[in-house]
Amino acid sequence: MAMQASDIEAMIKAALPDAQVEIRDLAGDGDHYSATVISEAFRGLTRLKQHQLVYAALQGKMGGELHALALQTQTP
C-alpha cells in the first residue's frame, strides 16, 4: 500500500516540529518520493545522523508502505 505525501510530511513534522518539509512524488505512483527537510534539530549532526532522524520519524514505513525516499536534509 502506497503512502500519501501528506502522511509522510505529518510524520516528519510530528517528530521534528520545527521542520520545513517539501515532499515530491517522483513517479506519480505514491511509492517513490523525494523530501527536503530543514530543521534546527540537524545542527551539528552528520548527514547520516540527520537522515536517521527522518527515517526514525517514519516509524518503520521505509521499505514497506514507502518504497523509496530520496532525502535531502539541512539546517536553517
N, C-alpha and C positions, 0 to 999 in steps of 0.2 A: 504494500500500500504506500502510495506517494505522500509526501508531506507538503503542506501549503507554505508558501514563503512567509505568510503572516504568522504561522505557528513557529517557524524557525526564529523569526525576529522576536516573538514574545518570549521564547525560552531563553534566548541570549540576554534580553533585557531583564528578565527575572533574576538571572544570575549576576548580571553586570548592569545595575540600574542606571548608571550614568552613560551607558554606551550609546553611541550613534551607530545605527546598523543599516546597511544597504544590502538588500538581497536581490539577486538577479537569477531568473530561471534561464539557464544556458541552452537547454534543448527543447523547452516547451512541454516537457513530459512530467514535471513535478519530481524528478529524481536527481537532476543534475543542476546544482546551483553554484553561484559564486557569492561570497559575502565579504563585505568590507566592514570591519568592526573597529571603532575608535573608542578607546576608554582610558581613563586615568589609571585604572587598575593595572594596565600593562606597563606602566612606567618602571624602569629598572629591571624588567624581566627579559629574558632571552626570547627570541621569536618562538622557539619551541614551547616555552612555558606559556606564552601568550596564546598559542594555538591550543594547548592543553586546557586552558581555562575555558575557551569557547567550546571545545569538544565535550568537556565535563558538563557545560550548561545544556548540551543536547541530550543528556541523560541516556546514553547508550543507543540513541536512534541512528547514529552513523553506521553504515554497513547494513542496516535493516530498512527501516522506512525511508531513510535518507541515504541514497546510494553514493552520491559524490558531492563534495563541497570544496570548491577552490576558495581558499581563505587568505585574506589579507588583513593584518592587524596593525594598528598604530596607536600612538598616544596623541592627545590633542595638542 
